[in-house]
Amino acid sequence: MTTGTPDPPALSPIGRRAFLRGAAVAGGGAVAATLAACVPAGGPVWTFGPASLPAPGGSPAVPSPSPAAISHAATPAASTAATTDPNAAAMNEEHDRSAETRVKRFLAGEWEKAGPYGNQPLEPTIDGDFKVFELECTAFEWRIDAELPPVNALGYNGTWPGPVLRVTEGDKVRAIVRNSMAESTSVHFHGQALVNKMDGVPFVTQPPIKPGETFVYEFVAKPYGSHMYHSHHNAADQVGRGLLGAFLVDPKDARLRHDRRYGISQDIVWVSNDTLGGFTINGRGFPATKPLTAKRGERILVRFMNEGQMIHPWHLHGMPMRVVARDGYYLGSAEFTCDTLGVNPGERYDVIIDCDNPGAWAFHCHILSHAEGPQGMFGMVTALIVQ
Ligand SMILES: [Cu+2]
């Protein structure tokens, strides 16, 4: 994380190789292979404490002062206490072991082991001039992480987040919503200029969709941009438990599309939440969050969407983010560049990242209690891995 302390010393090649081997041994899967392939031999790897890993001979590859000694360096008395108290030393070792284990699980592809992943594209069927999406609201068990017990989630078509719905500005959209849950619900297409009766607010624009009932939403998609759909009934609970998804509207004028305008090669939806299951990115907490991977020189788009109830300042290490749109609206001359971007509940930000710095870079919420604790990193943490 960003601190005022100087950069850690460079790792020896032995230390790097030992760390990569450790990651490979920790588990298999395509992601582990991909991640290993992303990191050139002897090149930079995840920079969280690999120096403390044993070299082939069993002793630390690079001697380094203990974290306790560093953190207490300004107070000699405390430093002495930390290094001579066997309980403090044992706790410190336990913290380091836990933190290391969690990073290894992430590098070994925990996100794939945790089961189904949300944000899958849902192709509409065509009925006349309507693009038709069928959404079923159900209760199901969902894994935030491969090792924690599943949580009792709610969601659209069985995933959290629900499927990504993508249309073009001006399309006629029909969303057929069937409620197969034991509680009433409704759907609000957040960011769309809807006709009032399609706004999805129970007792304001429609009756709630009771268990077993179906409601049909019809509207013309506008404006373009990064938008969302979610429950608007008992929403702190229902959205918090997973009734949410991305609704992407491409501009009708193809010259305004992100791919044409910025030459992006990846379009990544990043939905955060902070209720059931704790602090999550796309329905997962670290180490089961999915890493972003890119080749050096690639330009990628990340669409931050906050479906939670707290602000989350997203911080990328190693490369800045160019913020080009807020709530779907291009910023134009108000575009700005930053390394930490606060996203309020309900907001969407589109950011462009030029992946020009090789390595594995932490990408996390900078409210640190959402990201790192005594057990190591958790919750709102992933990585951008640049080959
Ligand atoms: Cu946060």
Residues whose N, C-alpha, C, O or C-beta is under 5 A from the ligand:
A	BS01	CU	I311 H312 P313 C365 I367 H370 M380
